[in-house]
Amino acid sequence: MGIVGRETEGLIAEGVLAIEMGALIEDLALTVHAHPTLSETEMETAEIFLGSATHILPRKTK
C-alpha cells in the first residue's frame, strides 16, 4: 500500500487492515465511510473499480 499526500496516515492504516484481513474490493466498496472525509476516497476508488462510483458521473458516449 502506497499513499502520497498530506494527512494520509489514516488511509494507509485502512489499506494495511484491508490487506491483513484479506479484504476484497467489494469489501472496501461496502464499508461505511464518513462524508466528507479523506478516507472516503478509498471507498470511492473501490466503487470506480466496480463501475458504481457514487460521486462520479458516467462519461457520455458519442
mmCIF file of the N, C-alpha and C atoms, coordinates in Angstrom:
data_MODEL
# 
_entry.id   MODEL 
# 
loop_
_atom_site.group_PDB 
_atom_site.id 
_atom_site.type_symbol 
_atom_site.label_atom_id 
_atom_site.label_alt_id 
_atom_site.label_comp_id 
_atom_site.label_asym_id 
_atom_site.label_entity_id 
_atom_site.label_seq_id 
_atom_site.pdbx_PDB_ins_code 
_atom_site.Cartn_x 
_atom_site.Cartn_y 
_atom_site.Cartn_z 
_atom_site.occupancy 
_atom_site.B_iso_or_equiv 
_atom_site.pdbx_formal_charge 
_atom_site.auth_seq_id 
_atom_site.auth_comp_id 
_atom_site.auth_asym_id 
_atom_site.auth_atom_id 
_atom_site.pdbx_PDB_model_num 
ATOM 1   N N  . MET A 1 1  ? 0.863   -1.169  0.000   1.00 0.00 ? 1  MET A N  1 
ATOM 2   C CA . MET A 1 1  ? 0.000   0.000   0.000   1.00 0.00 ? 1  MET A CA 1 
ATOM 3   C C  . MET A 1 1  ? 0.898   1.217   0.000   1.00 0.00 ? 1  MET A C  1 
ATOM 4   N N  . GLY A 1 2  ? 0.721   2.085   -0.970  1.00 0.00 ? 2  GLY A N  1 
ATOM 5   C CA . GLY A 1 2  ? 1.480   3.317   -1.020  1.00 0.00 ? 2  GLY A CA 1 
ATOM 6   C C  . GLY A 1 2  ? 0.560   4.500   -1.238  1.00 0.00 ? 2  GLY A C  1 
ATOM 7   N N  . ILE A 1 3  ? 0.710   5.506   -0.404  1.00 0.00 ? 3  ILE A N  1 
ATOM 8   C CA . ILE A 1 3  ? -0.132  6.708   -0.497  1.00 0.00 ? 3  ILE A CA 1 
ATOM 9   C C  . ILE A 1 3  ? 0.778   7.921   -0.349  1.00 0.00 ? 3  ILE A C  1 
ATOM 10  N N  . VAL A 1 4  ? 0.543   8.930   -1.161  1.00 0.00 ? 4  VAL A N  1 
ATOM 11  C CA . VAL A 1 4  ? 1.318   10.159  -1.085  1.00 0.00 ? 4  VAL A CA 1 
ATOM 12  C C  . VAL A 1 4  ? 0.361   11.311  -0.834  1.00 0.00 ? 4  VAL A C  1 
ATOM 13  N N  . GLY A 1 5  ? 0.715   12.183  0.098   1.00 0.00 ? 5  GLY A N  1 
ATOM 14  C CA . GLY A 1 5  ? -0.097  13.363  0.347   1.00 0.00 ? 5  GLY A CA 1 
ATOM 15  C C  . GLY A 1 5  ? -0.138  13.723  1.813   1.00 0.00 ? 5  GLY A C  1 
ATOM 16  N N  . ARG A 1 6  ? -0.793  14.832  2.101   1.00 0.00 ? 6  ARG A N  1 
ATOM 17  C CA . ARG A 1 6  ? -0.922  15.303  3.469   1.00 0.00 ? 6  ARG A CA 1 
ATOM 18  C C  . ARG A 1 6  ? -2.015  14.530  4.195   1.00 0.00 ? 6  ARG A C  1 
ATOM 19  N N  . GLU A 1 7  ? -1.787  14.303  5.462   1.00 0.00 ? 7  GLU A N  1 
ATOM 20  C CA . GLU A 1 7  ? -2.782  13.683  6.348   1.00 0.00 ? 7  GLU A CA 1 
ATOM 21  C C  . GLU A 1 7  ? -3.305  12.350  5.798   1.00 0.00 ? 7  GLU A C  1 
ATOM 22  N N  . THR A 1 8  ? -2.397  11.529  5.303   1.00 0.00 ? 8  THR A N  1 
ATOM 23  C CA . THR A 1 8  ? -2.804  10.257  4.707   1.00 0.00 ? 8  THR A CA 1 
ATOM 24  C C  . THR A 1 8  ? -2.584  9.055   5.618   1.00 0.00 ? 8  THR A C  1 
ATOM 25  N N  . GLU A 1 9  ? -2.133  9.312   6.859   1.00 0.00 ? 9  GLU A N  1 
ATOM 26  C CA . GLU A 1 9  ? -1.850  8.167   7.733   1.00 0.00 ? 9  GLU A CA 1 
ATOM 27  C C  . GLU A 1 9  ? -3.091  7.303   7.972   1.00 0.00 ? 9  GLU A C  1 
ATOM 28  N N  . GLY A 1 10 ? -4.266  7.897   8.019   1.00 0.00 ? 10 GLY A N  1 
ATOM 29  C CA . GLY A 1 10 ? -5.497  7.119   8.177   1.00 0.00 ? 10 GLY A CA 1 
ATOM 30  C C  . GLY A 1 10 ? -5.788  6.242   6.971   1.00 0.00 ? 10 GLY A C  1 
ATOM 31  N N  . LEU A 1 11 ? -5.451  6.741   5.798   1.00 0.00 ? 11 LEU A N  1 
ATOM 32  C CA . LEU A 1 11 ? -5.661  5.959   4.581   1.00 0.00 ? 11 LEU A CA 1 
ATOM 33  C C  . LEU A 1 11 ? -4.735  4.746   4.555   1.00 0.00 ? 11 LEU A C  1 
ATOM 34  N N  . ILE A 1 12 ? -3.496  4.948   4.968   1.00 0.00 ? 12 ILE A N  1 
ATOM 35  C CA . ILE A 1 12 ? -2.546  3.842   4.996   1.00 0.00 ? 12 ILE A CA 1 
ATOM 36  C C  . ILE A 1 12 ? -3.002  2.779   5.992   1.00 0.00 ? 12 ILE A C  1 
ATOM 37  N N  . ALA A 1 13 ? -3.460  3.223   7.168   1.00 0.00 ? 13 ALA A N  1 
ATOM 38  C CA . ALA A 1 13 ? -3.922  2.272   8.182   1.00 0.00 ? 13 ALA A CA 1 
ATOM 39  C C  . ALA A 1 13 ? -5.086  1.435   7.656   1.00 0.00 ? 13 ALA A C  1 
ATOM 40  N N  . GLU A 1 14 ? -6.013  2.063   6.954   1.00 0.00 ? 14 GLU A N  1 
ATOM 41  C CA . GLU A 1 14 ? -7.156  1.322   6.412   1.00 0.00 ? 14 GLU A CA 1 
ATOM 42  C C  . GLU A 1 14 ? -6.703  0.325   5.351   1.00 0.00 ? 14 GLU A C  1 
ATOM 43  N N  . GLY A 1 15 ? -5.770  0.735   4.506   1.00 0.00 ? 15 GLY A N  1 
ATOM 44  C CA . GLY A 1 15 ? -5.255  -0.167  3.477   1.00 0.00 ? 15 GLY A CA 1 
ATOM 45  C C  . GLY A 1 15 ? -4.518  -1.350  4.061   1.00 0.00 ? 15 GLY A C  1 
ATOM 46  N N  . VAL A 1 16 ? -3.718  -1.099  5.093   1.00 0.00 ? 16 VAL A N  1 
ATOM 47  C CA . VAL A 1 16 ? -2.984  -2.182  5.752   1.00 0.00 ? 16 VAL A CA 1 
ATOM 48  C C  . VAL A 1 16 ? -3.965  -3.162  6.404   1.00 0.00 ? 16 VAL A C  1 
ATOM 49  N N  . LEU A 1 17 ? -4.996  -2.637  7.047   1.00 0.00 ? 17 LEU A N  1 
ATOM 50  C CA . LEU A 1 17 ? -6.019  -3.503  7.646   1.00 0.00 ? 17 LEU A CA 1 
ATOM 51  C C  . LEU A 1 17 ? -6.704  -4.352  6.578   1.00 0.00 ? 17 LEU A C  1 
ATOM 52  N N  . ALA A 1 18 ? -7.031  -3.737  5.444   1.00 0.00 ? 18 ALA A N  1 
ATOM 53  C CA . ALA A 1 18 ? -7.686  -4.476  4.360   1.00 0.00 ? 18 ALA A CA 1 
ATOM 54  C C  . ALA A 1 18 ? -6.792  -5.609  3.857   1.00 0.00 ? 18 ALA A C  1 
ATOM 55  N N  . ILE A 1 19 ? -5.501  -5.328  3.723   1.00 0.00 ? 19 ILE A N  1 
ATOM 56  C CA . ILE A 1 19 ? -4.568  -6.359  3.276   1.00 0.00 ? 19 ILE A CA 1 
ATOM 57  C C  . ILE A 1 19 ? -4.474  -7.477  4.311   1.00 0.00 ? 19 ILE A C  1 
ATOM 58  N N  . GLU A 1 20 ? -4.348  -7.096  5.583   1.00 0.00 ? 20 GLU A N  1 
ATOM 59  C CA . GLU A 1 20 ? -4.210  -8.084  6.656   1.00 0.00 ? 20 GLU A CA 1 
ATOM 60  C C  . GLU A 1 20 ? -5.422  -9.005  6.745   1.00 0.00 ? 20 GLU A C  1 
ATOM 61  N N  . MET A 1 21 ? -6.611  -8.459  6.554   1.00 0.00 ? 21 MET A N  1 
ATOM 62  C CA . MET A 1 21 ? -7.830  -9.283  6.678   1.00 0.00 ? 21 MET A CA 1 
ATOM 63  C C  . MET A 1 21 ? -8.224  -9.973  5.373   1.00 0.00 ? 21 MET A C  1 
ATOM 64  N N  . GLY A 1 22 ? -7.445  -9.715  4.313   1.00 0.00 ? 22 GLY A N  1 
ATOM 65  C CA . GLY A 1 22 ? -7.744  -10.348 3.031   1.00 0.00 ? 22 GLY A CA 1 
ATOM 66  C C  . GLY A 1 22 ? -9.001  -9.799  2.382   1.00 0.00 ? 22 GLY A C  1 
ATOM 67  N N  . ALA A 1 23 ? -9.245  -8.498  2.583   1.00 0.00 ? 23 ALA A N  1 
ATOM 68  C CA . ALA A 1 23 ? -10.450 -7.875  2.046   1.00 0.00 ? 23 ALA A CA 1 
ATOM 69  C C  . ALA A 1 23 ? -10.447 -7.888  0.521   1.00 0.00 ? 23 ALA A C  1 
ATOM 70  N N  . LEU A 1 24 ? -11.612 -8.025  -0.037  1.00 0.00 ? 24 LEU A N  1 
ATOM 71  C CA . LEU A 1 24 ? -11.809 -7.926  -1.479  1.00 0.00 ? 24 LEU A CA 1 
ATOM 72  C C  . LEU A 1 24 ? -12.227 -6.501  -1.811  1.00 0.00 ? 24 LEU A C  1 
ATOM 73  N N  . ILE A 1 25 ? -12.155 -6.124  -3.072  1.00 0.00 ? 25 ILE A N  1 
ATOM 74  C CA . ILE A 1 25 ? -12.545 -4.777  -3.487  1.00 0.00 ? 25 ILE A CA 1 
ATOM 75  C C  . ILE A 1 25 ? -13.998 -4.495  -3.110  1.00 0.00 ? 25 ILE A C  1 
ATOM 76  N N  . GLU A 1 26 ? -14.839 -5.524  -3.161  1.00 0.00 ? 26 GLU A N  1 
ATOM 77  C CA . GLU A 1 26 ? -16.244 -5.374  -2.754  1.00 0.00 ? 26 GLU A CA 1 
ATOM 78  C C  . GLU A 1 26 ? -16.356 -5.007  -1.276  1.00 0.00 ? 26 GLU A C  1 
ATOM 79  N N  . ASP A 1 27 ? -15.473 -5.565  -0.449  1.00 0.00 ? 27 ASP A N  1 
ATOM 80  C CA . ASP A 1 27 ? -15.470 -5.238  0.982   1.00 0.00 ? 27 ASP A CA 1 
ATOM 81  C C  . ASP A 1 27 ? -15.172 -3.757  1.200   1.00 0.00 ? 27 ASP A C  1 
ATOM 82  N N  . LEU A 1 28 ? -14.209 -3.221  0.466   1.00 0.00 ? 28 LEU A N  1 
ATOM 83  C CA . LEU A 1 28 ? -13.879 -1.802  0.600   1.00 0.00 ? 28 LEU A CA 1 
ATOM 84  C C  . LEU A 1 28 ? -15.017 -0.917  0.114   1.00 0.00 ? 28 LEU A C  1 
ATOM 85  N N  . ALA A 1 29 ? -15.664 -1.332  -0.960  1.00 0.00 ? 29 ALA A N  1 
ATOM 86  C CA . ALA A 1 29 ? -16.772 -0.546  -1.510  1.00 0.00 ? 29 ALA A CA 1 
ATOM 87  C C  . ALA A 1 29 ? -17.976 -0.542  -0.568  1.00 0.00 ? 29 ALA A C  1 
ATOM 88  N N  . LEU A 1 30 ? -18.190 -1.622  0.154   1.00 0.00 ? 30 LEU A N  1 
ATOM 89  C CA . LEU A 1 30 ? -19.355 -1.730  1.035   1.00 0.00 ? 30 LEU A CA 1 
ATOM 90  C C  . LEU A 1 30 ? -19.114 -1.198  2.444   1.00 0.00 ? 30 LEU A C  1 
ATOM 91  N N  . THR A 1 31 ? -17.859 -0.876  2.776   1.00 0.00 ? 31 THR A N  1 
ATOM 92  C CA . THR A 1 31 ? -17.542 -0.348  4.096   1.00 0.00 ? 31 THR A CA 1 
ATOM 93  C C  . THR A 1 31 ? -18.054 1.084   4.213   1.00 0.00 ? 31 THR A C  1 
ATOM 94  N N  . VAL A 1 32 ? -18.705 1.396   5.326   1.00 0.00 ? 32 VAL A N  1 
ATOM 95  C CA . VAL A 1 32 ? -19.234 2.743   5.543   1.00 0.00 ? 32 VAL A CA 1 
ATOM 96  C C  . VAL A 1 32 ? -18.091 3.699   5.874   1.00 0.00 ? 32 VAL A C  1 
ATOM 97  N N  . HIS A 1 33 ? -18.029 4.808   5.156   1.00 0.00 ? 33 HIS A N  1 
ATOM 98  C CA . HIS A 1 33 ? -17.035 5.858   5.389   1.00 0.00 ? 33 HIS A CA 1 
ATOM 99  C C  . HIS A 1 33 ? -17.778 7.162   5.633   1.00 0.00 ? 33 HIS A C  1 
ATOM 100 N N  . ALA A 1 34 ? -17.338 7.901   6.628   1.00 0.00 ? 34 ALA A N  1 
ATOM 101 C CA . ALA A 1 34 ? -17.968 9.192   6.923   1.00 0.00 ? 34 ALA A CA 1 
ATOM 102 C C  . ALA A 1 34 ? -17.773 10.154  5.751   1.00 0.00 ? 34 ALA A C  1 
ATOM 103 N N  . HIS A 1 35 ? -18.745 11.037  5.572   1.00 0.00 ? 35 HIS A N  1 
ATOM 104 C CA . HIS A 1 35 ? -18.686 12.021  4.489   1.00 0.00 ? 35 HIS A CA 1 
ATOM 105 C C  . HIS A 1 35 ? -18.790 13.411  5.073   1.00 0.00 ? 35 HIS A C  1 
ATOM 106 N N  . PRO A 1 36 ? -18.012 14.339  4.700   1.00 0.00 ? 36 PRO A N  1 
ATOM 107 C CA . PRO A 1 36 ? -16.860 14.234  3.811   1.00 0.00 ? 36 PRO A CA 1 
ATOM 108 C C  . PRO A 1 36 ? -15.589 13.962  4.596   1.00 0.00 ? 36 PRO A C  1 
ATOM 109 N N  . THR A 1 37 ? -14.862 12.961  4.212   1.00 0.00 ? 37 THR A N  1 
ATOM 110 C CA . THR A 1 37 ? -13.568 12.657  4.814   1.00 0.00 ? 37 THR A CA 1 
ATOM 111 C C  . THR A 1 37 ? -12.611 12.189  3.727   1.00 0.00 ? 37 THR A C  1 
ATOM 112 N N  . LEU A 1 38 ? -11.342 12.265  4.034   1.00 0.00 ? 38 LEU A N  1 
ATOM 113 C CA . LEU A 1 38 ? -10.342 11.801  3.082   1.00 0.00 ? 38 LEU A CA 1 
ATOM 114 C C  . LEU A 1 38 ? -10.429 10.290  2.893   1.00 0.00 ? 38 LEU A C  1 
ATOM 115 N N  . SER A 1 39 ? -10.776 9.564   3.965   1.00 0.00 ? 39 SER A N  1 
ATOM 116 C CA . SER A 1 39 ? -10.854 8.101   3.848   1.00 0.00 ? 39 SER A CA 1 
ATOM 117 C C  . SER A 1 39 ? -11.974 7.656   2.907   1.00 0.00 ? 39 SER A C  1 
ATOM 118 N N  . GLU A 1 40 ? -12.918 8.529   2.662   1.00 0.00 ? 40 GLU A N  1 
ATOM 119 C CA . GLU A 1 40 ? -13.995 8.209   1.728   1.00 0.00 ? 40 GLU A CA 1 
ATOM 120 C C  . GLU A 1 40 ? -13.456 7.958   0.319   1.00 0.00 ? 40 GLU A C  1 
ATOM 121 N N  . THR A 1 41 ? -12.279 8.511   0.012   1.00 0.00 ? 41 THR A N  1 
ATOM 122 C CA . THR A 1 41 ? -11.712 8.306   -1.314  1.00 0.00 ? 41 THR A CA 1 
ATOM 123 C C  . THR A 1 41 ? -11.354 6.845   -1.569  1.00 0.00 ? 41 THR A C  1 
ATOM 124 N N  . GLU A 1 42 ? -11.031 6.094   -0.524  1.00 0.00 ? 42 GLU A N  1 
ATOM 125 C CA . GLU A 1 42 ? -10.742 4.666   -0.729  1.00 0.00 ? 42 GLU A CA 1 
ATOM 126 C C  . GLU A 1 42 ? -12.006 3.912   -1.119  1.00 0.00 ? 42 GLU A C  1 
ATOM 127 N N  . MET A 1 43 ? -13.121 4.250   -0.503  1.00 0.00 ? 43 MET A N  1 
ATOM 128 C CA . MET A 1 43 ? -14.391 3.643   -0.882  1.00 0.00 ? 43 MET A CA 1 
ATOM 129 C C  . MET A 1 43 ? -14.748 4.025   -2.315  1.00 0.00 ? 43 MET A C  1 
ATOM 130 N N  . GLU A 1 44 ? -14.565 5.308   -2.642  1.00 0.00 ? 44 GLU A N  1 
ATOM 131 C CA . GLU A 1 44 ? -14.876 5.778   -3.994  1.00 0.00 ? 44 GLU A CA 1 
ATOM 132 C C  . GLU A 1 44 ? -14.013 5.077   -5.039  1.00 0.00 ? 44 GLU A C  1 
ATOM 133 N N  . THR A 1 45 ? -12.744 4.868   -4.721  1.00 0.00 ? 45 THR A N  1 
ATOM 134 C CA . THR A 1 45 ? -11.847 4.173   -5.646  1.00 0.00 ? 45 THR A CA 1 
ATOM 135 C C  . THR A 1 45 ? -12.311 2.746   -5.884  1.00 0.00 ? 45 THR A C  1 
ATOM 136 N N  . ALA A 1 46 ? -12.725 2.077   -4.825  1.00 0.00 ? 46 ALA A N  1 
ATOM 137 C CA . ALA A 1 46 ? -13.254 0.714   -4.975  1.00 0.00 ? 46 ALA A CA 1 
ATOM 138 C C  . ALA A 1 46 ? -14.516 0.722   -5.824  1.00 0.00 ? 46 ALA A C  1 
ATOM 139 N N  . GLU A 1 47 ? -15.376 1.717   -5.610  1.00 0.00 ? 47 GLU A N  1 
ATOM 140 C CA . GLU A 1 47 ? -16.604 1.811   -6.401  1.00 0.00 ? 47 GLU A CA 1 
ATOM 141 C C  . GLU A 1 47 ? -16.293 2.093   -7.868  1.00 0.00 ? 47 GLU A C  1 
ATOM 142 N N  . ILE A 1 48 ? -15.299 2.937   -8.131  1.00 0.00 ? 48 ILE A N  1 
ATOM 143 C CA . ILE A 1 48 ? -14.898 3.202   -9.518  1.00 0.00 ? 48 ILE A CA 1 
ATOM 144 C C  . ILE A 1 48 ? -14.444 1.904   -10.173 1.00 0.00 ? 48 ILE A C  1 
ATOM 145 N N  . PHE A 1 49 ? -13.640 1.124   -9.461  1.00 0.00 ? 49 PHE A N  1 
ATOM 146 C CA . PHE A 1 49 ? -13.160 -0.162  -9.974  1.00 0.00 ? 49 PHE A CA 1 
ATOM 147 C C  . PHE A 1 49 ? -14.333 -1.077  -10.322 1.00 0.00 ? 49 PHE A C  1 
ATOM 148 N N  . LEU A 1 50 ? -15.378 -1.043  -9.473  1.00 0.00 ? 50 LEU A N  1 
ATOM 149 C CA . LEU A 1 50 ? -16.552 -1.898  -9.688  1.00 0.00 ? 50 LEU A CA 1 
ATOM 150 C C  . LEU A 1 50 ? -17.568 -1.278  -10.647 1.00 0.00 ? 50 LEU A C  1 
ATOM 151 N N  . GLY A 1 51 ? -17.333 -0.031  -11.068 1.00 0.00 ? 51 GLY A N  1 
ATOM 152 C CA . GLY A 1 51 ? -18.225 0.625   -12.023 1.00 0.00 ? 51 GLY A CA 1 
ATOM 153 C C  . GLY A 1 51 ? -19.463 1.242   -11.403 1.00 0.00 ? 51 GLY A C  1 
ATOM 154 N N  . SER A 1 52 ? -19.405 1.557   -10.099 1.00 0.00 ? 52 SER A N  1 
ATOM 155 C CA . SER A 1 52 ? -20.606 2.084   -9.444  1.00 0.00 ? 52 SER A CA 1 
ATOM 156 C C  . SER A 1 52 ? -20.312 3.257   -8.517  1.00 0.00 ? 52 SER A C  1 
ATOM 157 N N  . ALA A 1 53 ? -19.381 4.136   -8.876  1.00 0.00 ? 53 ALA A N  1 
ATOM 158 C CA . ALA A 1 53 ? -18.994 5.246   -8.007  1.00 0.00 ? 53 ALA A CA 1 
ATOM 159 C C  . ALA A 1 53 ? -20.148 6.214   -7.790  1.00 0.00 ? 53 ALA A C  1 
ATOM 160 N N  . THR A 1 54 ? -20.372 6.579   -6.544  1.00 0.00 ? 54 THR A N  1 
ATOM 161 C CA . THR A 1 54 ? -21.460 7.460   -6.158  1.00 0.00 ? 54 THR A CA 1 
ATOM 162 C C  . THR A 1 54 ? -21.256 8.887   -6.647  1.00 0.00 ? 54 THR A C  1 
ATOM 163 N N  . HIS A 1 55 ? -20.054 9.404   -6.527  1.00 0.00 ? 55 HIS A N  1 
ATOM 164 C CA . HIS A 1 55 ? -19.799 10.812  -6.806  1.00 0.00 ? 55 HIS A CA 1 
ATOM 165 C C  . HIS A 1 55 ? -19.126 11.076  -8.150  1.00 0.00 ? 55 HIS A C  1 
ATOM 166 N N  . ILE A 1 56 ? -19.169 10.132  -9.060  1.00 0.00 ? 56 ILE A N  1 
ATOM 167 C CA . ILE A 1 56 ? -18.573 10.302  -10.375 1.00 0.00 ? 56 ILE A CA 1 
ATOM 168 C C  . ILE A 1 56 ? -19.680 10.110  -11.416 1.00 0.00 ? 56 ILE A C  1 
ATOM 169 N N  . LEU A 1 57 ? -19.837 11.081  -12.264 1.00 0.00 ? 57 LEU A N  1 
ATOM 170 C CA . LEU A 1 57 ? -20.844 10.964  -13.332 1.00 0.00 ? 57 LEU A CA 1 
ATOM 171 C C  . LEU A 1 57 ? -20.315 10.100  -14.456 1.00 0.00 ? 57 LEU A C  1 
ATOM 172 N N  . PRO A 1 58 ? -21.175 9.283   -15.054 1.00 0.00 ? 58 PRO A N  1 
ATOM 173 C CA . PRO A 1 58 ? -20.702 8.449   -16.171 1.00 0.00 ? 58 PRO A CA 1 
ATOM 174 C C  . PRO A 1 58 ? -20.351 9.328   -17.384 1.00 0.00 ? 58 PRO A C  1 
ATOM 175 N N  . ARG A 1 59 ? -19.386 8.870   -18.135 1.00 0.00 ? 59 ARG A N  1 
ATOM 176 C CA . ARG A 1 59 ? -18.998 9.597   -19.362 1.00 0.00 ? 59 ARG A CA 1 
ATOM 177 C C  . ARG A 1 59 ? -20.084 9.453   -20.403 1.00 0.00 ? 59 ARG A C  1 
ATOM 178 N N  . LYS A 1 60 ? -20.279 10.525  -21.136 1.00 0.00 ? 60 LYS A N  1 
ATOM 179 C CA . LYS A 1 60 ? -21.242 10.482  -22.251 1.00 0.00 ? 60 LYS A CA 1 
ATOM 180 C C  . LYS A 1 60 ? -20.563 9.840   -23.445 1.00 0.00 ? 60 LYS A C  1 
ATOM 181 N N  . THR A 1 61 ? -21.277 8.988   -24.114 1.00 0.00 ? 61 THR A N  1 
ATOM 182 C CA . THR A 1 61 ? -20.732 8.366   -25.329 1.00 0.00 ? 61 THR A CA 1 
ATOM 183 C C  . THR A 1 61 ? -21.285 9.112   -26.529 1.00 0.00 ? 61 THR A C  1 
ATOM 184 N N  . LYS A 1 62 ? -20.479 9.188   -27.566 1.00 0.00 ? 62 LYS A N  1 
ATOM 185 C CA . LYS A 1 62 ? -20.901 9.911   -28.784 1.00 0.00 ? 62 LYS A CA 1 
ATOM 186 C C  . LYS A 1 62 ? -21.655 9.022   -29.705 1.00 0.00 ? 62 LYS A C  1 
# 
